[in-house]
Amino acid sequence: MKAQIYITDDERIKCQKIADAFAELEKDDIMVLDAGRFGFVKLQYYTFLSGFEVVVTFTDSQTMFEDLWEEWFHTQLILLGKAMNVGDIYYDDIFNRLPKKKKKELMKKRSYFIRRSKK
């Protein structure tokens, strides 16, 4: 019986580069691990008693990039919102309150992650 492949070798290489590019998310309790033929797995929100609350599997590098970008971007907005003493954290509201320079800086980081993902 032939083993079924769930992620192509090409996608595995691309996903590994993306996981490496976003490695800094580990400090925010997000881990991305190679799950062999099943693809890559994002583990998020660990608690001692129940383990990880969110588990997402990726076999497509573009989907994985977009998901990790959103995680990084939202984390930054939350941190900025707290620093600005914003009571309710709505991503669009926080982003709209930022100075143009800070908005540009955040959006340039997307290009940074894209470049790191291509190495």
C-alpha positions in Angstrom: 0.0 0.0 0.0 1.4 3.4 -1.1 1.6 6.1 1.6 -0.5 9.1 0.9 1.3 12.5 0.9 -0.6 15.5 2.3 2.0 18.2 1.7 4.3 18.4 -1.3 8.1 18.6 -0.9 8.0 22.0 -2.5 5.4 23.3 -0.1 7.3 21.7 2.8 10.4 23.8 1.9 8.3 27.0 1.5 6.5 26.4 4.8 9.7 25.8 6.7 11.1 29.1 5.5 7.9 30.8 6.6 8.1 29.1 10.0 11.7 30.3 10.3 10.8 33.8 9.3 8.0 34.1 11.9 10.0 32.3 14.7 9.7 35.4 16.9 6.0 34.5 17.4 7.2 31.9 19.9 7.6 34.6 22.5 3.9 35.3 22.0 3.0 31.6 22.8 2.7 30.5 19.2 4.7 27.6 17.9 4.9 26.4 14.3 6.2 22.9 13.9 6.8 20.5 11.0 4.3 17.6 11.3 5.9 15.5 8.6 3.7 14.4 5.7 0.7 16.2 7.4 2.2 19.6 6.9 3.0 22.3 9.5 1.0 22.8 12.7 0.5 26.1 14.5 0.1 25.6 18.2 -1.3 28.5 20.2 -2.4 29.5 23.7 -0.8 26.8 25.9 -2.1 26.1 29.4 -0.7 23.5 31.7 -3.9 21.5 32.3 -5.3 21.4 28.8 -2.3 21.9 26.5 -2.7 24.0 23.4 -6.2 25.6 22.9 -5.7 26.3 19.1 -4.2 23.8 16.7 -4.2 24.7 12.9 -2.6 22.5 10.2 -1.2 24.0 7.0 -0.2 22.3 3.8 -0.2 25.5 1.7 2.6 28.0 2.2 0.6 31.1 1.2 -2.2 30.3 3.6 0.3 29.7 6.3 2.1 33.0 5.6 -1.2 35.0 5.7 -2.2 33.4 9.0 1.1 34.0 10.7 1.2 37.6 9.3 -2.2 38.3 10.8 -1.1 36.8 14.2 2.0 39.0 14.2 0.1 42.1 13.1 -2.7 41.7 15.6 -0.2 41.0 18.4 1.5 44.3 17.5 -1.8 46.2 17.5 -2.8 44.8 20.8 0.5 45.9 22.3 0.2 49.3 20.8 -3.4 49.6 22.0 -2.4 48.8 25.6 0.4 51.4 25.4 -2.2 53.9 24.1 -4.6 52.9 27.0 -7.3 51.9 24.5 -10.0 50.3 26.5 -11.6 48.0 23.9 -9.2 46.5 21.5 -10.5 46.7 18.0 -7.8 46.1 15.5 -9.1 48.7 12.9 -9.6 51.3 15.6 -6.1 50.9 17.0 -4.6 51.0 13.5 -6.5 54.1 12.5 -5.3 55.9 15.7 -1.7 55.3 14.8 0.5 58.0 13.3 1.2 57.5 9.6 4.9 56.8 10.3 3.9 53.9 12.6 1.4 52.5 10.2 4.0 52.5 7.4 6.5 50.9 9.8 4.1 48.0 10.6 3.2 47.5 6.9 6.9 47.4 5.9 7.3 44.5 8.3 5.1 42.4 5.9 7.7 42.9 3.2 10.4 42.0 5.7 8.7 38.7 6.4 8.1 38.0 2.7 11.9 38.5 2.1 12.8 36.3 5.0 10.5 33.6 3.8 12.2 33.5 0.4 15.7 32.9 1.7 
